[in-house]
Amino acid sequence: MEERFTPRDALRRIEEAERRVRRPVRTAGWTFVATGFGTMLYWPAMFLGPTWAQAVAGVAWVALTIASTFYLGSLRVQDAEVAWVNRPTSPVSVAYVASVLVTFLFGMLFRPEDPGAGWAAALIALAVLSGLPALYGGRRILRAER
Amino acid sequence: MSDGSHPRHDLDDVIHAPVRLSIMAALAAAEKAEFRLLRDTIEVSDSLLSKHILTLEEAGYVEVEKVFVGKRPRTWLSLTDDGRRAFRDYVSVLKRLTEGLSE
């Protein structure tokens, strides 16, 4: 048995269904944004911070990686933007991995015994750059929202 | 236009039912959606959702794809090209109707 409904009811129903089904997509977008900002904070904490900050950053990094991988892998809705951003060969993924690798190597191989302001500034600049691809991916997904 | 001149005669009867409209709207907002997500989104039983999906599938508006993830079956649903076109037309008729009401 079908209930009767007006055109306005129908438009409201459409908006509600769209909003609900897009919720996981919005969360995926915010996951990328969190990864971007997390990456920007991770490297300075690891290479410039005290031991406790390194420990917190390490645990947070692992937790964020596991949570985002699990969440994106179990999405029950497929979206073109999420699929594009999350593809291993997408410009976002490639730029993210490459910039993270460069920042890691810079921190591991070129860290002086007593890092000065210049080295710290260079590391922070690299950390910001390495977070940008994920931020771009998240922004792209969130901007595609109708 | 069909029989009458009023825009309501242009409303697609296959879509113009609350559950089917919600299914179409949800699928129009994504590439594909899983059966359980639709069920939770629309808040209907599995059997009622299946019944309406069958109607939409028979009309050529919805495509059903069954896959296995490990041993667990998953049913993915998507709009066909005809389905997207029909939904767009339906929404434009609705807008014409509501604009007429607000005048």
gemmi code that builds the backbone of each chain (N, CA, C; Angstrom):
import gemmi

chains = {
    "A": [
        ("MET", (0.847, -1.193, 0.000), (0.000, 0.000, 0.000), (0.889, 1.251, 0.000)),
        ("GLU", (0.602, 2.180, -0.896), (1.408, 3.385, -0.984), (0.686, 4.561, -0.333)),
        ("GLU", (1.419, 5.347, 0.459), (0.835, 6.553, 1.025), (0.813, 7.620, -0.082)),
        ("ARG", (-0.121, 8.566, -0.006), (-0.154, 9.643, -0.990), (0.760, 10.752, -0.509)),
        ("PHE", (1.417, 11.396, -1.418), (2.288, 12.485, -0.998), (2.346, 13.583, -2.053)),
        ("THR", (2.576, 14.804, -1.566), (2.520, 15.974, -2.441), (3.875, 16.166, -3.128)),
        ("PRO", (3.945, 17.027, -4.149), (5.244, 17.325, -4.782), (6.269, 17.845, -3.786)),
        ("ARG", (5.817, 18.667, -2.829), (6.776, 19.176, -1.824), (7.294, 18.041, -0.954)),
        ("ASP", (6.387, 17.122, -0.574), (6.823, 15.944, 0.199), (7.868, 15.165, -0.605)),
        ("ALA", (7.599, 15.039, -1.891), (8.513, 14.275, -2.751), (9.889, 14.939, -2.800)),
        ("LEU", (9.909, 16.280, -2.948), (11.207, 16.983, -2.993), (11.940, 16.847, -1.662)),
        ("ARG", (11.192, 16.909, -0.556), (11.826, 16.743, 0.766), (12.402, 15.345, 0.901)),
        ("ARG", (11.658, 14.366, 0.406), (12.107, 12.979, 0.490), (13.390, 12.783, -0.325)),
        ("ILE", (13.465, 13.432, -1.470), (14.661, 13.339, -2.315), (15.867, 13.930, -1.573)),
        ("GLU", (15.674, 15.123, -1.002), (16.778, 15.774, -0.274), (17.261, 14.913, 0.882)),
        ("GLU", (16.309, 14.332, 1.604), (16.652, 13.512, 2.766), (17.434, 12.257, 2.342)),
        ("ALA", (16.954, 11.595, 1.282), (17.631, 10.374, 0.810), (19.042, 10.704, 0.325)),
        ("GLU", (19.182, 11.827, -0.405), (20.512, 12.233, -0.891), (21.440, 12.531, 0.279)),
        ("ARG", (20.918, 13.276, 1.269), (21.742, 13.661, 2.416), (22.233, 12.419, 3.169)),
        ("ARG", (21.315, 11.470, 3.353), (21.682, 10.280, 4.129), (22.675, 9.383, 3.397)),
        ("VAL", (22.449, 9.206, 2.098), (23.320, 8.282, 1.363), (24.703, 8.899, 1.131)),
        ("ARG", (24.787, 10.235, 1.172), (26.082, 10.900, 0.958), (26.880, 11.051, 2.251)),
        ("ARG", (26.256, 10.720, 3.394), (26.953, 10.906, 4.672), (28.287, 10.147, 4.726)),
        ("PRO", (28.327, 8.862, 4.330), (29.619, 8.156, 4.353), (30.658, 8.805, 3.429)),
        ("VAL", (30.182, 9.398, 2.334), (31.109, 10.059, 1.402), (31.709, 11.301, 2.070)),
        ("ARG", (30.864, 12.056, 2.773), (31.382, 13.234, 3.492), (32.409, 12.812, 4.543)),
        ("THR", (32.105, 11.705, 5.258), (33.052, 11.217, 6.271), (34.378, 10.834, 5.613)),
        ("ALA", (34.295, 10.213, 4.436), (35.519, 9.854, 3.712), (36.315, 11.119, 3.375)),
        ("GLY", (35.618, 12.161, 2.961), (36.288, 13.429, 2.660), (36.995, 13.980, 3.892)),
        ("TRP", (36.306, 13.963, 5.022), (36.917, 14.469, 6.262), (38.073, 13.582, 6.730)),
        ("THR", (38.017, 12.278, 6.379), (39.126, 11.378, 6.714), (40.399, 11.828, 5.997)),
        ("PHE", (40.242, 12.218, 4.737), (41.410, 12.708, 3.986), (41.906, 14.032, 4.564)),
        ("VAL", (40.973, 14.889, 4.950), (41.375, 16.173, 5.554), (42.152, 15.909, 6.843)),
        ("ALA", (41.666, 14.976, 7.667), (42.358, 14.641, 8.926), (43.744, 14.063, 8.637)),
        ("THR", (43.837, 13.241, 7.590), (45.134, 12.667, 7.217), (46.097, 13.779, 6.793)),
        ("GLY", (45.587, 14.755, 6.050), (46.435, 15.865, 5.608), (46.985, 16.658, 6.787)),
        ("PHE", (46.101, 17.077, 7.688), (46.564, 17.857, 8.845), (47.429, 16.990, 9.768)),
        ("GLY", (47.044, 15.708, 9.906), (47.824, 14.794, 10.746), (49.247, 14.653, 10.225)),
        ("THR", (49.381, 14.567, 8.908), (50.707, 14.445, 8.293), (51.544, 15.695, 8.552)),
        ("MET", (50.898, 16.861, 8.477), (51.618, 18.125, 8.705), (52.152, 18.216, 10.142)),
        ("LEU", (51.409, 17.611, 11.068), (51.845, 17.666, 12.470), (52.812, 16.532, 12.820)),
        ("TYR", (52.665, 15.408, 12.100), (53.427, 14.200, 12.440), (54.941, 14.421, 12.332)),
        ("TRP", (55.390, 14.965, 11.190), (56.835, 15.051, 10.966), (57.533, 16.002, 11.933)),
        ("PRO", (57.011, 17.215, 12.179), (57.660, 18.059, 13.189), (57.691, 17.388, 14.563)),
        ("ALA", (56.604, 16.675, 14.912), (56.587, 15.999, 16.219), (57.670, 14.920, 16.276)),
        ("MET", (57.831, 14.176, 15.190), (58.790, 13.065, 15.178), (60.245, 13.550, 15.178)),
        ("PHE", (60.527, 14.619, 14.435), (61.926, 15.032, 14.270), (62.330, 16.213, 15.142)),
        ("LEU", (61.358, 16.945, 15.659), (61.699, 18.122, 16.465), (61.170, 18.027, 17.897)),
        ("GLY", (60.212, 17.141, 18.122), (59.557, 17.104, 19.423), (60.289, 16.259, 20.450)),
        ("PRO", (59.892, 16.406, 21.735), (60.456, 15.558, 22.788), (59.960, 14.112, 22.649)),
        ("THR", (60.507, 13.221, 23.471), (60.184, 11.790, 23.341), (58.685, 11.527, 23.460)),
        ("TRP", (58.030, 12.213, 24.417), (56.591, 11.951, 24.592), (55.803, 12.348, 23.343)),
        ("ALA", (56.206, 13.449, 22.683), (55.500, 13.898, 21.466), (55.719, 12.889, 20.339)),
        ("GLN", (56.931, 12.319, 20.283), (57.200, 11.297, 19.255), (56.305, 10.068, 19.480)),
        ("ALA", (56.165, 9.693, 20.750), (55.340, 8.519, 21.071), (53.872, 8.780, 20.702)),
        ("VAL", (53.381, 9.953, 21.071), (51.977, 10.296, 20.770), (51.769, 10.325, 19.256)),
        ("ALA", (52.714, 10.954, 18.544), (52.592, 11.060, 17.082), (52.610, 9.674, 16.438)),
        ("GLY", (53.496, 8.799, 16.927), (53.591, 7.446, 16.362), (52.306, 6.666, 16.558)),
        ("VAL", (51.769, 6.706, 17.783), (50.532, 5.973, 18.073), (49.362, 6.557, 17.260)),
        ("ALA", (49.277, 7.893, 17.225), (48.184, 8.545, 16.494), (48.253, 8.217, 15.006)),
        ("TRP", (49.476, 8.195, 14.464), (49.676, 7.896, 13.031), (49.171, 6.489, 12.701)),
        ("VAL", (49.582, 5.512, 13.547), (49.160, 4.119, 13.313), (47.642, 4.012, 13.445)),
        ("ALA", (47.092, 4.650, 14.481), (45.636, 4.582, 14.705), (44.873, 5.200, 13.532)),
        ("LEU", (45.338, 6.361, 13.065), (44.664, 7.040, 11.957), (44.751, 6.223, 10.673)),
        ("THR", (45.922, 5.623, 10.442), (46.103, 4.811, 9.232), (45.171, 3.596, 9.251)),
        ("ILE", (45.120, 2.896, 10.408), (44.258, 1.712, 10.502), (42.789, 2.122, 10.346)),
        ("ALA", (42.386, 3.177, 11.062), (40.976, 3.597, 11.026), (40.558, 4.023, 9.620)),
        ("SER", (41.408, 4.822, 8.958), (41.011, 5.314, 7.630), (41.008, 4.182, 6.601)),
        ("THR", (41.979, 3.271, 6.698), (42.024, 2.142, 5.763), (40.781, 1.272, 5.925)),
        ("PHE", (40.435, 0.987, 7.191), (39.269, 0.155, 7.462), (37.998, 0.859, 6.978)),
        ("TYR", (37.889, 2.154, 7.291), (36.673, 2.885, 6.925), (36.495, 2.946, 5.400)),
        ("LEU", (37.573, 3.323, 4.702), (37.461, 3.468, 3.245), (37.229, 2.119, 2.571)),
        ("GLY", (37.772, 1.058, 3.180), (37.604, -0.277, 2.604), (36.210, -0.846, 2.816)),
        ("SER", (35.513, -0.340, 3.816), (34.193, -0.917, 4.123), (33.045, 0.022, 3.753)),
        ("LEU", (33.335, 1.019, 2.921), (32.272, 1.949, 2.495), (31.172, 1.186, 1.758)),
        ("ARG", (29.930, 1.480, 2.089), (28.809, 0.797, 1.445), (28.199, 1.641, 0.330)),
        ("VAL", (28.941, 2.684, -0.041), (28.488, 3.501, -1.162), (29.710, 3.803, -2.026)),
        ("GLN", (29.537, 3.764, -3.336), (30.648, 4.065, -4.233), (30.440, 5.444, -4.837)),
        ("ASP", (31.490, 6.246, -4.743), (31.424, 7.617, -5.234), (32.601, 7.856, -6.164)),
        ("ALA", (32.363, 8.551, -7.248), (33.413, 8.741, -8.256), (34.616, 9.493, -7.691)),
        ("GLU", (34.366, 10.534, -6.892), (35.482, 11.334, -6.360), (36.305, 10.532, -5.354)),
        ("VAL", (35.614, 9.808, -4.461), (36.337, 8.994, -3.470), (37.174, 7.937, -4.191)),
        ("ALA", (36.569, 7.294, -5.194), (37.287, 6.260, -5.947), (38.513, 6.862, -6.633)),
        ("TRP", (38.354, 8.056, -7.189), (39.475, 8.698, -7.899), (40.602, 9.053, -6.924)),
        ("VAL", (40.238, 9.665, -5.824), (41.253, 10.095, -4.854), (41.957, 8.883, -4.231)),
        ("ASN", (41.193, 7.837, -3.948), (41.705, 6.690, -3.196), (42.447, 5.672, -4.063)),
        ("ARG", (42.375, 5.828, -5.362), (43.049, 4.885, -6.279), (44.569, 4.953, -6.042)),
        ("PRO", (45.253, 3.781, -5.931), (46.692, 3.812, -5.631), (47.516, 4.589, -6.658)),
        ("THR", (47.030, 4.668, -7.899), (47.803, 5.353, -8.930), (47.295, 6.777, -9.198)),
        ("SER", (46.373, 7.247, -8.367), (45.853, 8.604, -8.604), (46.938, 9.633, -8.288)),
        ("PRO", (46.863, 10.821, -8.889), (47.849, 11.866, -8.579), (47.921, 12.159, -7.078)),
        ("VAL", (46.783, 12.072, -6.393), (46.768, 12.345, -4.949), (47.606, 11.297, -4.211)),
        ("SER", (47.372, 10.017, -4.500), (48.105, 8.942, -3.807), (49.597, 9.008, -4.128)),
        ("VAL", (49.910, 9.194, -5.410), (51.319, 9.220, -5.813), (52.036, 10.414, -5.172)),
        ("ALA", (51.396, 11.588, -5.210), (52.014, 12.789, -4.624), (52.172, 12.624, -3.118)),
        ("TYR", (51.193, 12.001, -2.483), (51.252, 11.818, -1.028), (52.418, 10.897, -0.644)),
        ("VAL", (52.498, 9.749, -1.299), (53.559, 8.785, -0.975), (54.933, 9.396, -1.257)),
        ("ALA", (55.057, 10.072, -2.408), (56.352, 10.661, -2.776), (56.766, 11.737, -1.776)),
        ("SER", (55.829, 12.611, -1.405), (56.200, 13.711, -0.503), (56.485, 13.207, 0.911)),
        ("VAL", (55.757, 12.186, 1.331), (56.027, 11.586, 2.651), (57.420, 10.945, 2.646)),
        ("LEU", (57.747, 10.278, 1.555), (59.061, 9.631, 1.438), (60.188, 10.665, 1.479)),
        ("VAL", (60.001, 11.763, 0.755), (61.021, 12.821, 0.730), (61.204, 13.406, 2.133)),
        ("THR", (60.099, 13.660, 2.811), (60.176, 14.231, 4.164), (60.857, 13.255, 5.120)),
        ("PHE", (60.513, 11.988, 5.002), (61.126, 10.954, 5.849), (62.638, 10.899, 5.619)),
        ("LEU", (63.031, 10.857, 4.339), (64.469, 10.768, 4.030), (65.207, 12.022, 4.491)),
        ("PHE", (64.565, 13.196, 4.316), (65.189, 14.445, 4.767), (65.407, 14.399, 6.276)),
        ("GLY", (64.402, 13.915, 6.997), (64.510, 13.856, 8.456), (65.516, 12.829, 8.925)),
        ("MET", (65.580, 11.712, 8.245), (66.472, 10.623, 8.680), (67.924, 10.863, 8.262)),
        ("LEU", (68.125, 11.329, 7.038), (69.483, 11.380, 6.490), (70.171, 12.732, 6.652)),
        ("PHE", (69.383, 13.794, 6.739), (70.005, 15.126, 6.747), (69.798, 15.880, 8.059)),
        ("ARG", (69.419, 15.148, 9.074), (69.190, 15.824, 10.359), (70.531, 16.072, 11.053)),
        ("PRO", (70.869, 17.353, 11.292), (72.136, 17.628, 11.991), (72.024, 17.228, 13.471)),
        ("GLU", (73.149, 17.131, 14.137), (73.124, 16.729, 15.560), (72.325, 17.730, 16.388)),
        ("ASP", (72.529, 19.001, 16.051), (71.776, 20.032, 16.771), (71.004, 20.855, 15.735)),
        ("PRO", (69.755, 20.420, 15.427), (69.019, 21.092, 14.342), (68.798, 22.575, 14.636)),
        ("GLY", (69.179, 23.421, 13.697), (68.985, 24.859, 13.865), (67.645, 25.296, 13.305)),
        ("ALA", (67.430, 26.610, 13.323), (66.143, 27.151, 12.867), (65.939, 26.897, 11.375)),
        ("GLY", (67.023, 26.979, 10.598), (66.909, 26.775, 9.150), (66.459, 25.360, 8.821)),
        ("TRP", (67.074, 24.384, 9.496), (66.712, 22.982, 9.234), (65.263, 22.720, 9.671)),
        ("ALA", (64.913, 23.267, 10.842), (63.546, 23.075, 11.353), (62.527, 23.693, 10.392)),
        ("ALA", (62.862, 24.871, 9.867), (61.943, 25.529, 8.933), (61.779, 24.691, 7.660)),
        ("ALA", (62.912, 24.127, 7.193), (62.842, 23.286, 5.987), (61.980, 22.041, 6.254)),
        ("LEU", (62.163, 21.446, 7.432), (61.372, 20.250, 7.765), (59.877, 20.592, 7.848)),
        ("ILE", (59.568, 21.722, 8.475), (58.154, 22.118, 8.597), (57.560, 22.389, 7.213)),
        ("ALA", (58.357, 23.021, 6.351), (57.869, 23.280, 4.978), (57.581, 21.956, 4.263)),
        ("LEU", (58.499, 20.990, 4.409), (58.280, 19.676, 3.781), (57.071, 18.971, 4.385)),
        ("ALA", (56.908, 19.102, 5.709), (55.758, 18.466, 6.385), (54.446, 19.042, 5.855)),
        ("VAL", (54.412, 20.365, 5.689), (53.195, 21.003, 5.160), (52.937, 20.515, 3.732)),
        ("LEU", (54.006, 20.474, 2.930), (53.857, 20.001, 1.547), (53.348, 18.557, 1.502)),
        ("SER", (53.850, 17.721, 2.424), (53.462, 16.303, 2.379), (52.012, 16.089, 2.815)),
        ("GLY", (51.445, 17.053, 3.528), (50.037, 16.924, 3.910), (49.082, 17.463, 2.855)),
        ("LEU", (49.620, 18.281, 1.947), (48.746, 18.942, 0.963), (47.986, 17.985, 0.030)),
        ("PRO", (48.629, 16.895, -0.471), (47.865, 16.015, -1.376), (46.601, 15.440, -0.722)),
        ("ALA", (46.725, 15.005, 0.538), (45.540, 14.447, 1.217), (44.496, 15.540, 1.460)),
        ("LEU", (44.974, 16.748, 1.805), (44.031, 17.857, 1.991), (43.288, 18.164, 0.697)),
        ("TYR", (44.037, 18.155, -0.408), (43.418, 18.411, -1.711), (42.364, 17.341, -2.011)),
        ("GLY", (42.729, 16.064, -1.748), (41.792, 14.959, -1.990), (40.521, 15.132, -1.170)),
        ("GLY", (40.679, 15.461, 0.103), (39.521, 15.650, 0.962), (38.657, 16.808, 0.492)),
        ("ARG", (39.307, 17.904, 0.125), (38.575, 19.092, -0.339), (37.807, 18.770, -1.626)),
        ("ARG", (38.454, 18.003, -2.496), (37.815, 17.644, -3.761), (36.541, 16.817, -3.521)),
        ("ILE", (36.633, 15.885, -2.574), (35.459, 15.055, -2.263), (34.356, 15.914, -1.638)),
        ("LEU", (34.746, 16.774, -0.699), (33.739, 17.580, -0.004), (33.115, 18.634, -0.924)),
        ("ARG", (33.923, 19.142, -1.866), (33.388, 20.149, -2.803), (32.408, 19.541, -3.794)),
        ("ALA", (32.557, 18.229, -4.042), (31.662, 17.571, -5.003), (30.267, 17.366, -4.425)),
        ("GLU", (30.112, 17.647, -3.125), (28.799, 17.503, -2.489), (27.788, 18.422, -3.154)),
        ("ARG", (26.615, 17.842, -3.378), (25.583, 18.677, -3.999), (24.672, 19.275, -2.942)),
    ],
    "B": [
        ("MET", (3.872, 16.037, -23.131), (2.808, 15.849, -22.146), (1.949, 14.649, -22.491)),
        ("SER", (1.414, 14.034, -21.462), (0.564, 12.886, -21.731), (-0.886, 13.340, -21.866)),
        ("ASP", (-1.826, 12.596, -21.292), (-3.265, 12.847, -21.486), (-3.693, 14.296, -21.202)),
        ("GLY", (-3.333, 14.818, -19.995), (-3.792, 16.144, -19.615), (-2.713, 17.176, -19.788)),
        ("SER", (-3.091, 18.454, -19.579), (-2.098, 19.511, -19.749), (-1.390, 19.835, -18.439)),
        ("HIS", (-1.959, 19.418, -17.308), (-1.337, 19.712, -16.019), (-0.042, 18.909, -15.877)),
        ("PRO", (1.031, 19.567, -15.334), (2.310, 18.861, -15.231), (2.250, 17.561, -14.437)),
        ("ARG", (1.265, 17.428, -13.532), (1.219, 16.205, -12.714), (1.050, 14.957, -13.580)),
        ("HIS", (0.496, 15.137, -14.785), (0.328, 13.994, -15.677), (1.669, 13.502, -16.222)),
        ("ASP", (2.702, 14.352, -16.073), (4.035, 13.957, -16.552), (4.824, 13.194, -15.503)),
        ("LEU", (4.287, 13.114, -14.285), (5.030, 12.395, -13.238), (5.084, 10.905, -13.571)),
        ("ASP", (6.267, 10.363, -13.498), (6.483, 8.948, -13.804), (5.900, 8.095, -12.664)),
        ("ASP", (4.906, 7.295, -12.985), (4.242, 6.491, -11.951), (5.171, 5.467, -11.308)),
        ("VAL", (6.147, 5.025, -12.058), (7.079, 4.041, -11.480), (7.874, 4.693, -10.348)),
        ("ILE", (8.260, 5.947, -10.528), (9.068, 6.639, -9.508), (8.184, 7.262, -8.431)),
        ("HIS", (6.983, 7.691, -8.828), (6.147, 8.471, -7.907), (5.464, 7.593, -6.849)),
        ("ALA", (6.286, 6.972, -6.042), (5.821, 6.213, -4.870), (6.916, 6.411, -3.823)),
        ("PRO", (6.560, 6.657, -2.559), (7.561, 7.094, -1.578), (8.823, 6.231, -1.506)),
        ("VAL", (8.670, 4.930, -1.417), (9.862, 4.078, -1.251), (10.702, 4.075, -2.528)),
        ("ARG", (10.030, 3.953, -3.662), (10.780, 3.922, -4.922), (11.460, 5.273, -5.185)),
        ("LEU", (10.781, 6.341, -4.804), (11.394, 7.660, -4.973), (12.660, 7.773, -4.117)),
        ("SER", (12.588, 7.283, -2.892), (13.774, 7.329, -2.018), (14.904, 6.497, -2.596)),
        ("ILE", (14.567, 5.344, -3.148), (15.600, 4.490, -3.765), (16.259, 5.236, -4.922)),
        ("MET", (15.437, 5.817, -5.788), (15.965, 6.531, -6.951), (16.827, 7.715, -6.521)),
        ("ALA", (16.344, 8.475, -5.518), (17.088, 9.656, -5.063), (18.427, 9.248, -4.458)),
        ("ALA", (18.410, 8.190, -3.670), (19.652, 7.728, -3.034), (20.648, 7.260, -4.096)),
        ("LEU", (20.162, 6.509, -5.074), (21.066, 5.997, -6.107), (21.535, 7.103, -7.051)),
        ("ALA", (20.702, 8.132, -7.223), (21.113, 9.248, -8.079), (22.247, 10.046, -7.448)),
        ("ALA", (22.366, 9.955, -6.106), (23.386, 10.734, -5.399), (24.712, 9.987, -5.295)),
        ("ALA", (24.788, 8.777, -5.839), (26.033, 7.993, -5.756), (26.204, 7.181, -7.033)),
        ("GLU", (27.401, 6.640, -7.192), (27.621, 5.750, -8.332), (26.874, 4.435, -8.094)),
        ("LYS", (27.131, 3.876, -6.889), (26.497, 2.619, -6.495), (26.260, 2.678, -4.995)),
        ("ALA", (25.265, 1.938, -4.544), (25.052, 1.843, -3.098), (24.728, 0.395, -2.768)),
        ("GLU", (25.153, -0.016, -1.589), (24.897, -1.392, -1.195), (23.480, -1.526, -0.652)),
        ("PHE", (22.915, -2.703, -0.846), (21.540, -2.975, -0.422), (21.321, -2.580, 1.040)),
        ("ARG", (22.245, -2.969, 1.936), (22.042, -2.708, 3.373), (22.073, -1.214, 3.680)),
        ("LEU", (22.897, -0.474, 2.939), (22.932, 0.984, 3.148), (21.588, 1.603, 2.758)),
        ("LEU", (21.056, 1.140, 1.612), (19.753, 1.656, 1.182), (18.670, 1.318, 2.199)),
        ("ARG", (18.700, 0.075, 2.673), (17.701, -0.351, 3.662), (17.764, 0.549, 4.899)),
        ("ASP", (18.989, 0.797, 5.384), (19.140, 1.633, 6.586), (18.801, 3.096, 6.291)),
        ("THR", (19.108, 3.549, 5.080), (18.849, 4.939, 4.707), (17.347, 5.207, 4.603)),
        ("ILE", (16.656, 4.266, 3.958), (15.227, 4.477, 3.701), (14.365, 3.981, 4.868)),
        ("GLU", (14.975, 3.155, 5.705), (14.290, 2.611, 6.888), (13.081, 1.767, 6.491)),
        ("VAL", (13.358, 0.744, 5.683), (12.318, -0.220, 5.318), (12.870, -1.632, 5.526)),
        ("SER", (11.979, -2.609, 5.469), (12.417, -4.001, 5.650), (13.108, -4.498, 4.378)),
        ("ASP", (13.864, -5.575, 4.532), (14.537, -6.176, 3.373), (13.528, -6.556, 2.292)),
        ("SER", (12.404, -7.152, 2.722), (11.443, -7.658, 1.739), (10.767, -6.509, 0.971)),
        ("LEU", (10.429, -5.438, 1.692), (9.786, -4.304, 1.010), (10.759, -3.641, 0.028)),
        ("LEU", (12.011, -3.506, 0.475), (13.016, -2.905, -0.407), (13.210, -3.772, -1.653)),
        ("SER", (13.298, -5.083, -1.449), (13.481, -6.001, -2.582), (12.329, -5.877, -3.577)),
        ("LYS", (11.113, -5.770, -3.036), (9.923, -5.684, -3.899), (10.001, -4.435, -4.792)),
        ("HIS", (10.351, -3.303, -4.180), (10.401, -2.065, -4.957), (11.596, -2.044, -5.921)),
        ("ILE", (12.693, -2.643, -5.502), (13.851, -2.711, -6.406), (13.496, -3.538, -7.638)),
        ("LEU", (12.736, -4.612, -7.418), (12.322, -5.451, -8.546), (11.478, -4.637, -9.543)),
        ("THR", (10.581, -3.818, -9.012), (9.752, -2.964, -9.888), (10.630, -2.021, -10.708)),
        ("LEU", (11.609, -1.408, -10.018), (12.506, -0.471, -10.718), (13.408, -1.192, -11.709)),
        ("GLU", (13.801, -2.402, -11.348), (14.653, -3.199, -12.252), (13.861, -3.581, -13.511)),
        ("GLU", (12.616, -3.957, -13.315), (11.775, -4.335, -14.464), (11.500, -3.142, -15.379)),
        ("ALA", (11.483, -1.940, -14.776), (11.267, -0.731, -15.587), (12.561, -0.314, -16.307)),
        ("GLY", (13.661, -0.992, -15.966), (14.941, -0.666, -16.603), (15.645, 0.515, -15.954)),
        ("TYR", (15.240, 0.875, -14.724), (15.820, 2.040, -14.055), (16.984, 1.685, -13.127)),
        ("VAL", (16.969, 0.469, -12.629), (17.975, 0.078, -11.632), (18.675, -1.200, -12.086)),
        ("GLU", (19.973, -1.217, -11.818), (20.761, -2.400, -12.139), (21.210, -3.041, -10.829)),
        ("VAL", (21.088, -4.357, -10.750), (21.454, -5.084, -9.529), (22.676, -5.934, -9.824)),
        ("GLU", (23.666, -5.823, -8.937), (24.910, -6.571, -9.137), (25.229, -7.324, -7.839)),
        ("LYS", (25.318, -8.639, -7.932), (25.631, -9.434, -6.730), (27.080, -9.877, -6.785)),
        ("VAL", (27.830, -9.568, -5.723), (29.243, -9.960, -5.673), (29.515, -10.628, -4.330)),
        ("PHE", (30.640, -11.321, -4.262), (31.053, -11.930, -3.006), (32.324, -11.261, -2.512)),
        ("VAL", (32.322, -10.889, -1.250), (33.544, -10.390, -0.617), (33.938, -11.475, 0.373)),
        ("GLY", (34.941, -12.281, -0.003), (35.226, -13.500, 0.759), (34.042, -14.430, 0.558)),
        ("LYS", (33.419, -14.816, 1.666), (32.244, -15.699, 1.545), (30.939, -14.935, 1.717)),
        ("ARG", (31.077, -13.612, 1.946), (29.867, -12.827, 2.217), (29.304, -12.204, 0.942)),
        ("PRO", (28.015, -12.459, 0.676), (27.414, -11.853, -0.523), (27.120, -10.373, -0.296)),
        ("ARG", (27.319, -9.592, -1.327), (26.977, -8.170, -1.264), (26.193, -7.816, -2.508)),
        ("THR", (25.144, -7.029, -2.319), (24.329, -6.619, -3.458), (24.503, -5.122, -3.671)),
        ("TRP", (25.036, -4.776, -4.840), (25.241, -3.364, -5.180), (24.154, -2.933, -6.160)),
        ("LEU", (23.658, -1.729, -5.951), (22.591, -1.203, -6.804), (23.039, 0.101, -7.439)),
        ("SER", (22.637, 0.293, -8.670), (22.977, 1.555, -9.339), (21.863, 1.912, -10.314)),
        ("LEU", (21.827, 3.187, -10.688), (20.852, 3.616, -11.692), (21.403, 3.332, -13.088)),
        ("THR", (20.554, 2.917, -13.973), (20.953, 2.789, -15.378), (20.885, 4.196, -16.002)),
        ("ASP", (21.350, 4.313, -17.230), (21.251, 5.615, -17.921), (19.787, 6.049, -18.035)),
        ("ASP", (18.927, 5.075, -18.363), (17.490, 5.381, -18.453), (16.961, 5.833, -17.093)),
        ("GLY", (17.448, 5.187, -16.051), (17.013, 5.535, -14.693), (17.414, 6.948, -14.328)),
        ("ARG", (18.650, 7.325, -14.655), (19.118, 8.691, -14.348), (18.293, 9.726, -15.117)),
        ("ARG", (18.042, 9.404, -16.385), (17.262, 10.323, -17.221), (15.834, 10.462, -16.667)),
        ("ALA", (15.249, 9.321, -16.316), (13.868, 9.347, -15.792), (13.810, 10.123, -14.481)),
        ("PHE", (14.837, 9.961, -13.650), (14.839, 10.665, -12.362), (14.990, 12.175, -12.573)),
        ("ARG", (15.866, 12.547, -13.502), (16.044, 13.983, -13.809), (14.717, 14.586, -14.295)),
        ("ASP", (14.057, 13.858, -15.202), (12.781, 14.351, -15.733), (11.752, 14.470, -14.610)),
        ("TYR", (11.735, 13.454, -13.743), (10.778, 13.448, -12.636), (10.993, 14.668, -11.731)),
        ("VAL", (12.268, 14.947, -11.416), (12.577, 16.086, -10.533), (12.177, 17.402, -11.212)),
        ("SER", (12.405, 17.490, -12.526), (12.055, 18.750, -13.194), (10.531, 18.951, -13.201)),
        ("VAL", (9.778, 17.863, -13.338), (8.316, 17.986, -13.262), (7.904, 18.421, -11.849)),
        ("LEU", (8.527, 17.808, -10.844), (8.224, 18.185, -9.452), (8.470, 19.671, -9.233)),
        ("LYS", (9.589, 20.160, -9.767), (9.925, 21.576, -9.582), (8.901, 22.468, -10.271)),
        ("ARG", (8.477, 22.047, -11.451), (7.444, 22.825, -12.143), (6.172, 22.869, -11.310)),
        ("LEU", (5.842, 21.724, -10.731), (4.629, 21.654, -9.910), (4.727, 22.545, -8.678)),
        ("THR", (5.888, 22.488, -7.993), (6.009, 23.275, -6.759), (6.110, 24.769, -7.077)),
        ("GLU", (6.733, 25.095, -8.205), (6.774, 26.513, -8.605), (5.361, 27.006, -8.897)),
        ("GLY", (4.558, 26.144, -9.515), (3.174, 26.495, -9.798), (2.389, 26.728, -8.523)),
        ("LEU", (2.717, 25.920, -7.490), (2.000, 26.044, -6.219), (2.346, 27.333, -5.492)),
        ("SER", (3.630, 27.751, -5.647), (4.055, 28.927, -4.890), (3.662, 30.240, -5.558)),
        ("GLU", (3.164, 30.167, -6.807), (2.764, 31.403, -7.502), (1.430, 31.925, -6.969)),
    ],
}
model = gemmi.Model(1)
for chain_id, residues in chains.items():
    chain = gemmi.Chain(chain_id)
    for i, (resn, *xyz) in enumerate(residues, 1):
        res = gemmi.Residue()
        res.name, res.seqid = resn, gemmi.SeqId(i, " ")
        for name, pos in zip(("N", "CA", "C"), xyz):
            atom = gemmi.Atom()
            atom.name, atom.element = name, gemmi.Element(name[0])
            atom.pos, atom.b_iso = gemmi.Position(*pos), 0.0
            res.add_atom(atom)
        chain.add_residue(res)
    model.add_chain(chain)
structure = gemmi.Structure()
structure.add_model(model)
structure.setup_entities()
